């Protein structure tokens, strides 16, 4: 289960990683988070989830989307965004948002970066306080056709994680 993949915030901050950390701020859809757990398992990325979550960590859709990768991933649960920031003081936060002018390929990624993604659309507080807040070092976007609203959350995260890992030489992969 996801609970078996849990890592403390302190352990995550000390972990030697070859890829930046991935953070979902208040995710709403368990299948997206399950897919992100699988992404993190295969890339060696640590997944940070910032509460409130829109689902229970024991949700069957979360387990189904993550298949049997839960025990190969590391997941950190944060009660709020401030806890994430305080636990990762040496990390640069890069927010992925459709409102950014800079493309995700126009920055140089580092292993201790945090790739921050806001929640899926829904009835939640405005995430822009977090996505454009003072702790965010960079805002970047994925290009897409102007007539379309968005790409699936985990698809966006996959593109970002693999670009960062590519820049870092796919260290730890084969």
Secondary structure, DSSP 8 states (H G I E B T S, - for coil): -GGGGB--HHHHHH---SS-EEEEES---HHHHHHHHHHHHHHT-EEEEES--SS-TT-HHHHHHHTT-GGGSEEEEESSHHHHHHHTTT--EEEE-TT-SEEGGGS---TT-EEEE---SSSS--THHHHTSTTEEEEEE----TT-----HHHHHHHHHHHHHHHTTTTT--
